[in-house]
């Protein structure tokens, strides 16, 4: 992208991305430099209302003072990473998080993808040693349109991925050993799969609400039915709560809404309040004690600043009752949008403060990507996802006034979108090799 229409400071950042950076997640050309609370500011000082929480990372708001202070104090002590020696801070975090969510053990990592990969490894080892599945025949089942990360292990669970990265992990994904596809939210698919192939399936991994697929909320009886079927067929139930957990969807864990206790729970993103990369897996002794030294870990995992930030973030989650606040503010957000009745909206779908606006797309003018590009111009940050959807997930600490202001900007942008001239910065994403996506 050229520098036309951008300030020199933004143009410089754009050029760095164009010339020096590979991969990533197709960011809009908005060069954010600073965040505070529910606001973000670019290199030119322009303010933005954060309706993205950098995709459910900053549940507690940007730079929550209690979390920042905890991380900074840990850095000042001079403690480094937890690798060859024991870290008191890691022990405290494990004790706190297991007690908070009713599990025996916790293993800490850095990214959500790392944690999801760890859960797959744990489940496969359990499948061989406890369930007795022969080596090479252990299957990890997922669902269509799932997202658990972009490493080769986690990408193997996805139903759509580039053939250029093959071979993926065998016996992993949304197709059963006998070839049945598993749709998210359809208990009959899972029931049939377990009846036919349950003896070779070690685990079933799902997002309680599918995030990257478009904030897809399953039927009310689905998650309860999943746990019942998993118990009946001796299959581990793995809940990837990286996006839905830690208050985002109105509960400390979204599975708690239904009184469930998954065998493994994956956490990340908001675990440190967005201050430091921290993720991990929760489980009980009958599964987690199977792990030997050196099997799961990372050089930077469980470092003291991250653990200190996570301890403080868990306190903030409870002390400020952010789960309850997420439900209240989510109701306000959607009731405000519905009252404004903007055009091009087919549906609102979500829970707590994780929502999608489902658009009636009319390319090339009315698309989810064009909408988030226009919103960025008008000072609101959101995210385009699959199926003509725009994901909105403000910090759980956002004020009512700022939430309503952002909702009004969204409604105005929807009203103006069709007639707005083409050429919005970042309104399209060019894929170089779409023919290999299957």
Secondary structure, DSSP 8 states (H G I E B T S, - for coil): --STTS-HHHHHHHHHHHHH---S----S--EEEEEBTEEEETT--EEEESSHHHHT-TT-BT-HHHHHHHHHHHHTT----SSS--HHHHHHHHHHHHHHT-SEEEEESSHHHHHHHHHHHHHHHIIIII---TT--EEE--TT----SSHHHHTT-SS-BGGG----TTEESB-TTS-B--TT-HHHHHHHHHHHGGGEEEEEE-SEETTTT-EE--TTHHHHHHHHHHHTT-EEEEE-TTTTTTTTSSSSGGGGGT---SEEEE-GGGGTTSS--EEEEE-HHHHTT--TTSS--TTTT-HHHHHHHHHHHHHHHHTTHHHHHHHHHHHHHHHHHHHT-TTEEEEEEETTEEEEEE--BTTTB-HHHHHHHHHHTTEE-EEETTTEEEE---TT--HHHHHHHHHHHHHHHHHTTTS-S--TT-----S-GGGB-
